[in-house]
């Protein structure tokens, strides 16, 4: 059976970027007026030529989001289970080369973290680990799911890519969604940033959403890490990936996240800067391309930026995030994967959303595992 790799290989990075940069004001105007927007329209909307139209894009993005999602926004909490990792990744605090204390939560520690997160009202949780198959492989993740499935309406994971039967096993244990970021779709740059470990296999990671689709997962989250390569080209390939998946696995829901490089232990400076206006433009472009896709923003972004973007297309947001295992209740001082920017409490973020006329959704469907 074919995978996204076959579609991906029909495109060339430099030609794609050149096409985006070559879009004209007329192309932007046509894209804004289009009834159903194509990937070529998306190129125009993320191009430099669209910069003068950001306000118009923002208003249309807001309108489409309200039409599809109403005045609601989902709140979720990430929970880091382990910082063990066998990969070398130049941009991550958990990289194998970083000489840091490693920690993997026990069952009792997981439940202690869960107790804190639940006390804040969360019913959607994102479980995160490093990529260390011997320590936090399928058996560990499966156990964690079974341990907490009765506490949450929605469990998402962001862990090492797995094989299809492994995903099927986790779905049976209560898994709802999986986030898997390609980091960058530039094959050569990808190799530079992932020189060792299973993650160095570009194609295996690229085809992970296909394995998820075949396994029947409810939702797949895509994204690129902005700063490794040109954000416009990476965003186009993410959109290309999204459209392929929607056509191939049409029963599955999809989300897009927008991580920008943040400081961490051993830090990497961004190769290409993505400014705040760039990110606003991109978020709006995705909404104009697709009314149904969920768009998520994390605490990587600043308080001011998040305040200004929540009404322009975003459908889910995290708050009070800790990016170290045990960071909520077990061991607050251990090493973080990256530094967060918005350090407000859950209550403060919820109040901000309410003040902007948004209704916070803690739970949007009931599970039957309790």
N, C-alpha and C positions, 0 to 999 in steps of 0.2 A: 504494500500500500504506500502511496506517495506521501511525502511530508512537506513541510514548509521549506525545507532545504532546496527542493527543486525550484520553487518559486523564487527564493532568495538568490539562487545562483544565476538567475536571468538578469540580475541587476548588477551594476558596477558602482562602487562607492563614489569615485571621482565624477563620473558622469551624472550621478544622482545629485550630488552637491552642486555641480555646475548648473544643472537644470533648475534647482531651487533658487540659486543666486541670480539666475537669468530671468526670473519672472518679473513681469512689468506691472505698472499701476493698473493697466487695462485688465491684466490677468486677475489681479486682486478684485477689481470692480466686478468682473464676471463671476468670480467665486462667491462674492458676497450676495449677488443677486440670483445665484443658482438655486433651483428648487431642491435638487438632490445633488450633494457635492461629491466629487470624485477625488481620487488620490492626487490627481493633477491640481485640482482646486486646493487641496490641502497644502501642496507645495507652495502655491501662491500665498496662502494665508500665513505660512511660517517664514516667508521670504522677507528680506529687508524692505522690499517694495510695500509690504503691508504695514510697516511701522506707523505711518500717518493714519491708519485706519483702526488702530487698537481700540479706540473708544467705541466706534461703531461695532466692532467685533465683540467687545465686552457686553454691550447692550443686547445684542442678538444672542450671545451665549447665555446671558441671564434669562432672557425670555424663554429660550428653548429648555433650559434647566428647570425653570418654574413650571413650564408646561408638562414636562415629563415626570419630575420628582416632587413637585409642589414646594412648599416652604419648609422642607425638612432637610436635615443633615444627620448622617449616622456618626456616632462616636464609638471608637474602638480603642483598645489598649494592647500594646505589644508586651509580651512577656518572654524574656530571654532565658532559655533553659540551660545553655552551655556556651562557653567561649572556646571550647576545644575545636581546633581546625587543622587539617592536614594540607591545606592549600597555601600557596604563597600568592597573595594578592597585594599589589603595591599600595592600595588605597584603604586597606582595612586594618583596624586595630587588633583584630583577632588573627591576623596572618601568622603562619607558622614561624616566620623569622623573628617575630616580636617576642622578646624574652619577658613574658608576663606570667603571673600566676594563673593557672587554668582551673576552671571550676565547672562542674556539671551538677545540676540540682538533683537531690534525692527526692523520693516521693513525698516525704514529709515537708521538704522545703518548697516543692511545687505547690502543695496545698496551702502553705503559709502565704506564698505569693498570691495565690488565687483568692484567699480570704481578704487580702488587702484590696485587690482589684475589684472584687465583688462589692466591697464596702463603699466603693466610689460609684456604684450603679452600673458598671459595665456588664453587658451581656454578649458583646462581640469581642473576641480575643484573638490576637495574632501570636502564635508560638514561633520563636526564632532560635536557631542554633547555628553554630559554625558547621563546617562540613568535615566531619570526622566519623567515618563509617563504623569504626570499631567501638567508639564511645557513644555516639549519638546516632546510630543507624536506625533502621526500620523498627527493630525491636524496642528500642528506647522511646521513639516517637509514638509508636502504637500504644505502649504502656501509658505515656503521658496523656494521650487522647482518651483512653479508657478511664483514666484517673479523674479527668476534669469534665467529661462529656455531660454529666448531669448538672453542671454548674453554669453552662453557657448555652445560649441559643444558636451561636454561630462560632465555629472554630476554624481559623485559617492558619496555615503554616507557611513559613519561609525557611526552608532547610535545603540540604543538598538535593540535586535532581535525582529522581529514582526511576526504576523500571515500571512499566505499566502494571504488572501483577502486584507490585508493592503499593502503588497508589490505590489499587482496588481493595487491598487489605485495609489500608488506612481509612478509606471511605466507609467501609463496614464498621469501623470503630468510631465513627462520628465526624470524620473530616468533611468540611463544607467547601473550602476554597484553598487554592495554592497560589502563592506569589512566586514567580521565577523571572528575575530580571536578567536580560542578556548582558547587561553592563555596557557593552558597546557592540554594535553590529559590524564594526570595522575589524575584519579578520586578523590583520597583521597587528594592529594596536591591541587587540584582545590578547594575543599571545604575549606581548610585552608585559602586560599587567597581570598575567596568569602563567608564570613560567613553570610552576610545579604543582602537582596535585591533580585530582580528577577534574577539577574545574578548568584545567588547561585544554580540555577537549571541547573546542568551539562547537563542533557539530552536535555532540551529545547534548549540550546545553540548548542549542538552537532548536532541537527536536523535542525538548521536554514538554512544551505545551501540546504537541501532537499526542504524546503518551498520556497526558492528562485528559485530553479530549476523548481518546479511545477508552480510557478507564471510566469515563462518565462522571468526572468531578463536576460539582455544581457551578463553580466559578473559577476562572483563571485570571490572575493578575499579571500584567506585562509592564515593562518599563526599561529605561536605560539610565545609567548613572552619568548625569551631566557633568562634564569636566574632563572626561577621558578623551573625548573626540568632539568633533563639531556637532553641536546639539541639533542643528537643523537636519542633518543627514540621519543621525541616530533616531530622531523623532519620526522621520519619514519611514524608516525601516520598521519602527515599532507600529506605525499605522498600517503598513503593508502586512505585517504579521497579524495584526488585529483583524483586518478584513479577510485574510485567508482563513483564520480560525473561525470567524463568524459564519463563513460560507460552508466550511467543512464540518464543524461541530456546532450546529445551529441551536441545539438545545441548551448549550452552556452559556452562562453569563460571563461578562468580561469587565475588567477594571484596568485603569492606567494609573500609575504612580509617577511622581516627578522628583526623584531624589537628586539633589545637587551635592557635589563633594563637600564634606564637612571635615574640620580638623580632627585628627585622631593621633594616637601614639605612633610615632614614626612617620607622620603625615606626608601626603603627596599634594603638591600644588596643582590646581587645575591646568590642563593644557590649553583649554579654550574656556574663557569665562562666559557664564550665562548670567546676564543681569536680571534684575527684577522685572523690568519691562519685557525682556525676552520671555520670561516664564509666564507672565500674564498673557502675552501673545500666543504662546503655545497652548496653554490651558484652553483659551477661547477657541483656538483653531481645532482642537480635538472635539470640543462640543459642537462646533459648526459642522464637523465631518460626521459626527455620530451622536444623535440625540439620546441614545440608550446606554452608552458606555458609562460606567461609574468612574469618577475622577477623584483621586484621593491625595490629600496633602498631609505631611507629617510634621513633627516638631523639629525637623531639620531646619524649617523655615522660621523666620523671625516673627515675633508677636505682631508687629505692624503689618508685615506682608500678609500674614494669615487673616488678620482682621479685614483687610481690603479685598481678599480673594474669595472669601466664603460665599459671597452672593453672586459670583460671576461664573459658576460652572462646577464648583466642587460639590461632591455628594457625600464624602466621608472624611473624617478628621480625627487624628489622635490627640491625646493630651496627657500631660504629666508623665511622659514616657521615660523609662529607664532602659538604657541599652547595655546593661551588664547583668549577668545571671544573678538573681537574688536581689536586684536593685531596689525593689519596693519594700521588702520586709526582712530579708535574710542577711544580706551583706551590701549595704548601700555604697560602700567605699571601693568596691572592686572596679577593675578597669572597664571603661565603656568602649563599645565598638566605634562610636563616633560621638562628638559633642552635640547635644541638642541645642537649639537656639531659643525656642519658645518654652520657658520654664514655668509658666503659669500652672496653677492647680487645675484639676478637672472642673471644680466648681467655678473657677474664674473663666475658663474657656466656655463652659455651658452658659454662663451669664452673658458673656459677650455675644454668643450666637443668638440668645433670646433677645438681647437688646437690638440686634439687627433684623428682628422679625422672623427668625428661623426657629422651628420646633426641633428640639433634639430628639432623635430616635435612638433609644437604647437597645430596642429589640424589635425586629420587624417580621419575625415569624417564630412560631413556637416549635421547639423540638419535642420529640417523643421518646427521649432516652431517660427521662427522670423516673 
